[in-house]
Amino acid sequence: MSNLSARIADHVTGLRYDDLPPATVDATIRALVDAMGVMLAASSLGEGTAAFAELAIESGGPAQAKLIGRAGRAPLLAAALANGALAHAIDFEDAFDGAPTHPNAAQIPAALAMAETLGRVSGEDLIAAIAVGCDLVCRMGLALKDSPDKFGFYPPPLLGAYGAVAACARIAGLTSAQTVDAFSLLLCSHNCSAELKYSPHSTVRAVRDSFAAQAAVQAVLLAKRGVRGFDAPIEGKAGFYALFARGGYDPAPILDGLGKHFYGEKLSFKPWPSCRGTHAAIEAILDLAPDPSSIESVTVTAAPFLTMLFEPEAQKRRPQTAIDAKFSLPFTVATAAIRREVTLESFAPEALADPRIHALAARVRFVPETGSADLTAATIDLRFADGSSQTRRIVHPLGHPSNPLDDSALDAKFRMCAALARVPVDAEALLAALRTLPALPDVADLPH
């Protein structure tokens, strides 16, 4: 086979750990450290996540994989569902600023559950799987000419599921042909509606990657058992891009440099627990440190795509859930100005009800920057009661590869998040194991 799906599958199954550049290995370890910490915190803070863990425990069956942040274990599919619900629940996980993706949110919980269940999966094997899956998600996102959001679908979990299939296919030892089958089976079992943006009381946006993680594991298990798929699940007449982007894609970003450079090296790690699209505005406000009582108006100018962080306008000015507040420019900008910080506590129920934040959020407006495709840059214009003004533009907010969180900052974030786990965890032992992951003979021995 020589079509796009087959070429991707050949790459997924043929890559060796020794083929990875050292920088990719390091970036993948950083992603695992960050993801594990975030999921541990989400086990206690994530809206809606408890229901997924409870369902996993009640499902019965063999105790194959750990439930992250909890004391129990569950069958593989149930563990992927429950742990996947944690990945984005507090919106603190890594992101790829070049496309609308969170490339590790679905695949890390899926890959960890798969590796633990199968056993004898080394740290090197896990790193190679995560590196390949992350890279694929970024490439598929960059290939889009039309966003699935335009047609009613929500891109991050849609794309993330394909990375999860790639990672799990490697771990499960699928052949190239079986990997194409797994992509096909995923196409039949997973999508994500963009309607999640418009319901103020919904928490689906928080737990969205649970469905992607479980669907990916299921697709790989079925392909392993011989269920045949299609020849072209990604590029075919009714494949991924035809269904979710009406055929609007360019295969070049997927194939250019495939196996030579890995986009995992280009991830951004979040210093603030909110949508990456809010970070430039947050950083600008924190830099300017205005007296909030004197602010007459705040104007945020950014790419048209980020209009989603301002609409529906009434909903974004007074969000009802933590996850909706994290996707609100008015709320996060007002929080940064009034509290001089944006932390996990900034999205607690009492913070959502703070009348000071509501009052300032009502004075925040959004102006789309015509022609801009930069998903993370923003300009803040402040107008004050005395007629003065301040302006600040942030192109690459903190956490971007050009403005990174270093290892010490990332480790501090991990420790802070791990301390919030529903069940106590030995954070230092887990961090040490993750930092030395290439030497670990069996990922099932990770102390999480």
C-alpha positions as CSV (number, residue, x, y, z in Angstrom):
1,M,0.0,0.0,0.0
2,S,1.2,3.5,-0.8
3,N,-1.7,5.8,0.2
4,L,-1.5,8.3,3.0
5,S,-3.0,6.1,5.7
6,A,-0.6,3.3,4.9
7,R,2.4,5.6,4.9
8,I,1.4,6.9,8.3
9,A,0.9,3.4,9.6
10,D,4.3,2.3,8.2
11,H,5.9,5.1,10.1
12,V,4.0,4.4,13.3
13,T,5.0,0.8,13.4
14,G,8.5,1.0,11.9
15,L,10.0,3.8,14.1
16,R,12.5,2.6,16.7
17,Y,13.4,4.4,20.0
18,D,16.9,4.8,18.7
19,D,15.5,6.8,15.7
20,L,14.3,9.6,18.1
21,P,16.5,12.7,18.4
22,P,17.6,13.3,22.0
23,A,15.6,16.5,22.0
24,T,12.4,14.5,21.2
25,V,13.1,12.1,24.0
26,D,13.6,14.9,26.4
27,A,10.4,16.7,25.2
28,T,8.4,13.5,25.5
29,I,9.6,13.0,29.1
30,R,8.6,16.6,29.9
31,A,5.1,15.9,28.4
32,L,4.7,12.8,30.6
33,V,5.8,14.7,33.7
34,D,3.3,17.4,33.0
35,A,0.5,15.2,32.0
36,M,0.8,12.9,35.1
37,G,0.8,15.9,37.4
38,V,-2.2,17.5,35.8
39,M,-4.2,14.2,35.8
40,L,-3.4,13.7,39.5
41,A,-4.8,17.2,40.3
42,A,-7.8,16.6,38.2
43,S,-8.7,13.5,40.2
44,S,-9.9,15.8,42.9
45,L,-10.6,19.0,41.0
46,G,-12.0,18.0,37.6
47,E,-15.6,18.6,37.1
48,G,-17.5,15.5,36.2
49,T,-14.5,13.2,36.4
50,A,-15.7,11.3,39.5
51,A,-18.6,9.8,37.5
52,F,-16.1,8.2,35.0
53,A,-14.0,6.7,37.8
54,E,-17.1,5.3,39.5
55,L,-18.4,3.8,36.3
56,A,-15.0,2.2,35.7
57,I,-15.0,0.6,39.1
58,E,-18.6,-0.6,38.8
59,S,-18.0,-2.1,35.3
60,G,-16.4,-5.1,36.9
61,G,-13.9,-7.4,35.1
62,P,-10.2,-7.8,35.5
63,A,-8.2,-5.1,37.4
64,Q,-5.8,-4.4,34.6
65,A,-4.9,-0.7,34.9
66,K,-4.6,1.9,37.7
67,L,-7.1,4.7,38.0
68,I,-4.9,7.8,38.3
69,G,-5.2,9.7,41.5
70,R,-7.4,6.9,43.1
71,A,-6.8,3.7,44.9
72,G,-8.6,1.4,42.5
73,R,-7.9,-0.4,39.3
74,A,-10.2,-1.2,36.4
75,P,-10.4,-3.1,33.1
76,L,-8.3,-1.6,30.3
77,L,-11.2,0.1,28.4
78,A,-12.7,1.5,31.6
79,A,-9.4,2.8,32.8
80,A,-8.8,4.5,29.5
81,L,-12.2,6.2,29.8
82,A,-11.7,7.2,33.4
83,N,-8.1,8.4,33.1
84,G,-8.9,10.1,29.8
85,A,-11.5,12.2,31.6
86,L,-8.7,13.7,33.8
87,A,-6.4,14.8,31.0
88,H,-8.2,18.1,30.1
89,A,-10.5,18.4,33.1
90,I,-8.6,21.3,34.7
91,D,-7.3,22.7,31.3
92,F,-3.7,22.6,32.5
93,E,-2.2,20.1,30.0
94,D,0.3,20.8,27.2
95,A,-0.8,22.3,23.8
96,F,0.5,22.7,20.3
97,D,0.3,26.4,19.4
98,G,0.5,25.8,15.7
99,A,-2.9,24.1,15.4
100,P,-6.0,23.5,17.5
101,T,-4.7,20.5,19.3
102,H,-3.8,19.1,22.7
103,P,-1.8,16.2,21.3
104,N,-1.2,14.3,24.5
105,A,-4.5,14.6,26.2
106,A,-6.1,11.4,24.8
107,Q,-3.0,9.4,24.1
108,I,-1.1,9.5,27.4
109,P,-3.9,8.0,29.5
110,A,-4.7,5.5,26.7
111,A,-1.0,4.5,26.3
112,L,-0.4,4.2,30.0
113,A,-3.4,2.0,30.5
114,M,-2.5,-0.2,27.5
115,A,1.2,-0.5,28.6
116,E,0.2,-1.4,32.2
117,T,-2.3,-4.0,31.0
118,L,0.0,-5.7,28.5
119,G,3.1,-5.6,30.8
120,R,6.7,-5.7,29.8
121,V,6.5,-2.4,28.0
122,S,9.7,-0.5,28.7
123,G,10.2,3.2,29.3
124,E,11.8,3.4,25.9
125,D,8.8,1.7,24.3
126,L,6.4,4.2,25.9
127,I,8.5,7.2,24.9
128,A,8.6,6.1,21.3
129,A,4.9,5.5,21.3
130,I,4.1,8.9,22.8
131,A,6.5,10.7,20.5
132,V,5.0,9.1,17.4
133,G,1.4,9.8,18.5
134,C,2.1,13.4,19.5
135,D,3.8,14.1,16.3
136,L,0.9,12.6,14.3
137,V,-1.7,14.8,16.0
138,C,0.3,17.9,15.3
139,R,0.8,17.0,11.7
140,M,-2.8,16.2,11.1
141,G,-3.8,19.5,12.7
142,L,-1.4,21.4,10.5
143,A,-2.7,19.7,7.4
144,L,-6.2,21.2,8.0
145,K,-7.3,23.9,5.5
146,D,-10.8,24.1,7.0
147,S,-11.3,23.6,10.8
148,P,-13.8,20.9,11.7
149,D,-15.2,23.5,14.1
150,K,-16.6,25.3,11.0
151,F,-18.7,22.2,10.3
152,G,-19.9,21.6,13.9
153,F,-17.1,19.3,15.2
154,Y,-14.6,20.0,17.9
155,P,-11.0,19.6,16.8
156,P,-8.8,18.7,19.8
157,P,-10.3,15.3,20.8
158,L,-11.0,14.5,17.1
159,L,-7.3,14.8,16.3
160,G,-6.1,13.5,19.6
161,A,-7.7,10.2,19.1
162,Y,-5.6,9.4,16.1
163,G,-2.4,10.0,18.1
164,A,-3.8,7.7,20.8
165,V,-4.4,5.0,18.2
166,A,-0.9,5.4,16.9
167,A,0.6,5.2,20.4
168,C,-1.5,2.2,21.4
169,A,-0.9,0.4,18.1
170,R,2.9,0.5,18.8
171,I,2.5,-0.7,22.3
172,A,0.2,-3.5,21.3
173,G,2.6,-4.6,18.5
174,L,0.1,-4.1,15.6
175,T,1.4,-4.5,12.1
176,S,1.1,-1.6,9.6
177,A,-2.0,-3.1,8.0
178,Q,-3.6,-3.6,11.5
179,T,-2.8,0.0,12.3
180,V,-4.7,1.2,9.2
181,D,-7.6,-1.1,10.5
182,A,-7.4,0.6,13.9
183,F,-7.6,4.1,12.3
184,S,-10.7,2.8,10.4
185,L,-12.4,1.5,13.5
186,L,-11.7,4.8,15.3
187,L,-13.4,6.6,12.4
188,C,-16.5,4.5,13.0
189,S,-16.7,5.1,16.7
190,H,-15.5,8.6,17.6
191,N,-16.4,12.2,17.0
192,C,-16.9,15.3,19.1
193,S,-19.6,17.9,18.7
194,A,-18.7,21.6,18.9
195,E,-22.1,22.1,20.6
196,L,-20.1,21.6,23.9
197,K,-19.1,25.3,23.5
198,Y,-22.6,26.6,23.8
199,S,-24.2,25.1,26.9
200,P,-23.3,27.1,30.0
201,H,-23.9,24.2,32.5
202,S,-22.2,21.5,30.5
203,T,-18.9,19.9,31.7
204,V,-18.4,17.8,28.5
205,R,-15.7,20.2,27.4
206,A,-13.8,19.2,30.5
207,V,-14.0,15.4,30.1
208,R,-14.0,15.3,26.3
209,D,-10.8,13.3,25.9
210,S,-12.2,10.3,27.9
211,F,-14.2,9.3,24.8
212,A,-11.2,9.7,22.5
213,A,-8.9,7.6,24.8
214,Q,-11.4,4.8,25.2
215,A,-12.3,4.7,21.5
216,A,-8.6,4.5,20.5
217,V,-7.9,1.6,22.9
218,Q,-11.0,-0.2,21.6
219,A,-10.0,0.3,18.0
220,V,-6.5,-1.1,18.6
221,L,-7.9,-4.1,20.5
222,L,-10.3,-4.9,17.7
223,A,-7.7,-4.5,15.0
224,K,-5.4,-6.8,17.0
225,R,-8.2,-9.4,16.9
226,G,-8.4,-9.3,13.2
227,V,-11.3,-6.9,12.5
228,R,-10.6,-5.4,9.1
229,G,-11.1,-1.7,8.3
230,F,-10.7,0.5,5.2
231,D,-7.8,1.2,2.9
232,A,-7.9,5.0,3.3
233,P,-9.5,6.0,6.7
234,I,-7.6,9.3,6.8
235,E,-7.6,10.6,3.2
236,G,-10.4,8.5,1.6
237,K,-13.6,9.7,-0.1
238,A,-15.3,9.3,3.3
239,G,-12.3,9.4,5.5
240,F,-11.3,11.7,8.3
241,Y,-10.6,14.8,6.3
242,A,-13.7,14.3,4.0
243,L,-16.0,13.9,7.0
244,F,-14.7,16.5,9.4
245,A,-13.1,19.1,7.1
246,R,-15.1,18.6,3.9
247,G,-11.9,17.6,2.2
248,G,-10.1,20.7,3.1
249,Y,-6.6,19.5,3.9
250,D,-3.0,19.4,2.5
251,P,-1.1,16.1,3.0
252,A,2.3,17.9,2.8
253,P,2.5,18.9,6.5
254,I,1.8,15.2,7.4
255,L,4.6,13.8,5.2
256,D,7.3,16.5,5.2
257,G,10.0,15.4,7.5
258,L,8.0,12.5,8.8
259,G,10.3,10.4,11.0
260,K,13.1,13.1,10.9
261,H,11.7,15.8,13.1
262,F,9.0,15.6,15.7
263,Y,6.6,18.3,16.7
264,G,6.6,17.1,20.3
265,E,9.7,19.4,20.6
266,K,7.4,22.3,19.8
267,L,4.8,21.9,22.5
268,S,3.8,24.6,24.9
269,F,3.5,23.9,28.7
270,K,0.9,25.9,30.5
271,P,1.8,28.2,33.4
272,W,-1.9,29.1,33.9
273,P,-4.8,26.5,34.1
274,S,-6.9,27.9,31.3
275,C,-7.3,27.7,27.5
276,R,-4.0,28.4,25.8
277,G,-5.8,31.1,23.8
278,T,-6.3,33.1,27.0
279,H,-2.6,33.1,27.9
280,A,-1.3,36.1,25.9
281,A,-4.0,38.2,27.4
282,I,-3.3,36.9,30.9
283,E,0.4,37.6,30.5
284,A,-0.2,41.1,29.2
285,I,-2.4,42.0,32.1
286,L,0.0,40.5,34.7
287,D,2.9,42.5,33.0
288,L,1.0,45.7,33.0
289,A,-0.4,45.2,36.6
290,P,-3.1,47.9,36.3
291,D,-5.1,49.2,39.2
292,P,-8.4,47.3,38.5
293,S,-10.5,50.0,40.1
294,S,-9.4,52.6,37.5
295,I,-10.0,50.4,34.4
296,E,-12.8,51.8,32.2
297,S,-12.4,49.2,29.4
298,V,-10.3,46.3,28.2
299,T,-10.0,45.5,24.5
300,V,-8.5,42.1,23.5
301,T,-7.5,41.9,19.8
302,A,-6.6,38.4,18.6
303,A,-7.2,35.9,15.8
304,P,-10.9,35.4,14.7
305,F,-10.6,31.7,15.9
306,L,-10.5,33.0,19.5
307,T,-13.9,34.6,19.2
308,M,-15.0,31.3,20.8
309,L,-13.5,32.6,24.0
310,F,-15.9,35.6,24.0
311,E,-19.1,34.0,22.7
312,P,-21.9,33.5,23.7
313,E,-21.1,36.9,25.3
314,A,-23.4,36.7,28.3
315,Q,-22.1,33.2,29.1
316,K,-18.5,34.2,28.9
317,R,-19.0,37.2,31.1
318,R,-20.5,35.1,33.9
319,P,-19.4,31.5,33.4
320,Q,-21.3,28.9,35.4
321,T,-18.6,26.2,35.4
322,A,-14.9,26.1,35.9
323,I,-14.3,24.7,32.4
324,D,-16.4,27.5,30.8
325,A,-14.5,30.1,32.9
326,K,-11.2,28.7,31.6
327,F,-12.5,29.2,28.1
328,S,-13.5,32.8,28.8
329,L,-11.4,35.9,27.9
330,P,-13.6,38.2,29.9
331,F,-13.3,36.1,33.1
332,T,-9.6,35.2,32.8
333,V,-8.6,38.8,32.0
334,A,-10.6,40.2,34.9
335,T,-9.2,37.5,37.2
336,A,-5.6,38.4,36.2
337,A,-6.3,42.1,36.8
338,I,-8.1,41.7,40.1
339,R,-6.2,38.8,41.7
340,R,-2.8,39.4,40.1
341,E,-2.6,35.7,39.4
342,V,-4.5,32.9,37.7
343,T,-4.3,29.6,39.6
344,L,-6.4,26.5,40.1
345,E,-8.2,28.3,42.9
346,S,-9.2,31.1,40.5
347,F,-11.8,28.8,39.1
348,A,-13.3,27.6,42.4
349,P,-17.1,28.2,43.0
350,E,-16.5,31.3,45.1
351,A,-14.2,32.8,42.4
352,L,-16.9,32.2,39.7
353,A,-19.3,34.2,41.9
354,D,-17.0,37.1,42.7
355,P,-18.9,40.3,41.9
356,R,-15.6,42.2,41.3
357,I,-14.7,39.9,38.5
358,H,-18.2,40.1,37.0
359,A,-18.0,43.9,37.0
360,L,-14.7,44.0,35.2
361,A,-15.5,41.2,32.9
362,A,-18.5,43.3,31.7
363,R,-16.0,45.9,30.5
364,V,-13.9,43.5,28.4
365,R,-14.5,43.4,24.6
366,F,-13.0,41.4,21.8
367,V,-11.9,42.5,18.4
368,P,-11.0,39.9,15.8
369,E,-7.7,40.6,14.1
370,T,-8.6,40.3,10.5
371,G,-6.4,37.8,8.6
372,S,-4.5,36.6,11.7
373,A,-4.2,32.8,12.0
374,D,-2.0,33.0,15.2
375,L,-3.9,31.1,17.8
376,T,-2.1,32.4,20.8
377,A,-1.0,36.0,20.2
378,A,-3.1,38.9,21.6
379,T,-3.0,42.7,22.1
380,I,-4.4,44.2,25.2
381,D,-5.6,47.8,25.2
382,L,-6.5,49.3,28.6
383,R,-8.4,52.5,28.9
384,F,-8.6,54.2,32.3
385,A,-11.0,56.6,34.0
386,D,-8.5,59.5,33.8
387,G,-8.2,59.2,30.0
388,S,-4.9,57.5,30.0
389,S,-4.2,54.1,28.3
390,Q,-1.8,51.2,28.2
391,T,-1.1,48.6,25.5
392,R,0.8,45.4,25.5
393,R,1.1,42.8,22.7
394,I,2.2,39.2,23.5
395,V,3.1,37.0,20.6
396,H,4.5,33.9,22.3
397,P,3.1,33.7,25.8
398,L,5.0,32.0,28.6
399,G,5.3,28.2,28.0
400,H,5.9,28.5,24.3
401,P,9.1,26.8,23.1
402,S,10.7,30.2,22.5
403,N,9.6,31.4,26.0
404,P,9.6,28.1,27.9
405,L,8.9,26.7,31.3
406,D,12.3,25.1,32.2
407,D,12.5,21.7,33.9
408,S,12.6,23.2,37.4
409,A,9.4,25.1,36.8
410,L,7.8,22.1,35.2
411,D,8.8,19.9,38.2
412,A,7.4,22.5,40.6
413,K,4.1,22.4,38.7
414,F,4.1,18.6,38.9
415,R,4.7,18.7,42.7
416,M,1.9,21.3,43.2
417,C,-0.5,19.2,41.1
418,A,0.4,15.9,42.6
419,A,-0.3,17.2,46.1
420,L,-3.9,17.7,45.0
421,A,-4.5,14.0,44.1
422,R,-7.6,12.4,45.5
423,V,-5.4,9.7,47.1
424,P,-1.9,10.6,48.3
425,V,0.9,9.7,45.9
426,D,4.6,9.6,46.4
427,A,5.3,12.5,44.2
428,E,9.1,12.4,44.5
429,A,9.3,8.8,43.6
430,L,7.0,9.2,40.6
431,L,8.8,12.3,39.4
432,A,12.2,10.5,39.7
433,A,10.8,7.5,37.7
434,L,9.5,9.7,35.0
435,R,12.7,11.7,34.7
436,T,14.7,8.5,34.3
437,L,12.0,6.8,32.2
438,P,14.4,5.4,29.5
439,A,15.9,3.1,32.2
440,L,12.6,1.7,33.4
441,P,12.2,-2.0,32.3
442,D,8.4,-2.0,32.8
443,V,6.1,1.0,32.7
444,A,3.7,-1.0,35.0
445,D,6.1,-0.3,37.8
446,L,5.5,3.5,37.7
447,P,4.5,4.4,41.3
448,H,1.3,6.3,40.4
